[in-house]
Amino acid sequence: MNLRALVACGVLLGACADGPATDLTESTDATDDTDTDTDTDTDTDTDTDTDTDTDDGWSGTWTGTVRLVLTEKGFAVNEDSCTEPVTLTFDKGATDRIAGTFTCTFAGKLAGQTATVEFTGGAWSTTQAMGDAQVKFGAWSQPDTYTAPRTMDRLDGTLSGSATMGSAGLDWYADVQVWRD
């Protein structure tokens, strides 16, 4: 066969071949992809976050200082102040949700005498803590309340009051500053 005939046979595919002629429009390829994808992704993410966030932004230990100014009134007026560390525990599951004790021994006019402030009870909101306090000095034991506005992880609170017993009197004022540990 010459070259022209070979090309013509290649184009006609089978016109020059031995055997029966084949219709080129029908596919005889057994590997043709005729199936459809019937499997679909049906799984869903069913795991959920079951842990609870126990940090309410308040619970834990708060440390700082209390500055107590105490005025004893009677025959003479004696005023003194002291600043000492304090630790308050915030526990929303406890009976006393806010608890702590501040104790100081005066060094000025009331030298050698001790005052105590016990923080008990308590509650808090998003912006402040508040609760009860018991101010003790000598024979005095007076209830008080406090409110401490919150700025970030810092509380700045005050408590103040007065009491009389006969001709004697007692005034107190305290600044409380604590930071969350």
QUIVEN-V487356 format. One line per field, one symbol per residue. ss: DSSP state (a for helix, b for strand, c for the rest). phi: phi as a letter, one per 20 degrees, with the letter a starting at -180 (. if undefined). psi: psi as a letter, one per 40 degrees, with the letter a starting at -180 (. if undefined). A space follows every 10 residues. Layout:
# QUIVEN-V487356
ss: ???
phi: ???
psi: ???
This chain:
# QUIVEN-V487356
ss: ccaaaaaaaa aacccccccc cccccccccc cccccccccc cccccccccc cccccccccb bbbbbbbbbb bbbccccbbb bbbbbbbbbb cccccccbbb bbbbbccccc cccbbbbbbb bbbbcccbbb bbbbbbbccb bbbbbbbbbb bccbbbbbbb bbbbbccbbb bbbbbbbbbb c
phi: .effffffff felofdeeof fdffeeedff egededeeed fdfcedfcfd fdeeeencgp dccrccdddc cedrgcecdb bbcbfbcddd bfeefefcbr cdcbdfcefd gnedcccdec mnbbdfdadb adbcecblee bdfbccccfd cldcdcccbb abbcbmeebb dbbcddcccf f
psi: iidddddddd degedeiiai ihheehhehe ehheiihehi heiihehihe iiheheedia hhiaihhhhh hhhbdihhhi iihiiihhhh heeidgdhii hhhihiebdf heiiiihhhi biiiaeeiii aiihhhhbeh hhiiiihhih hbfhhhiiii aiiihbeiih iihhhhhiih .
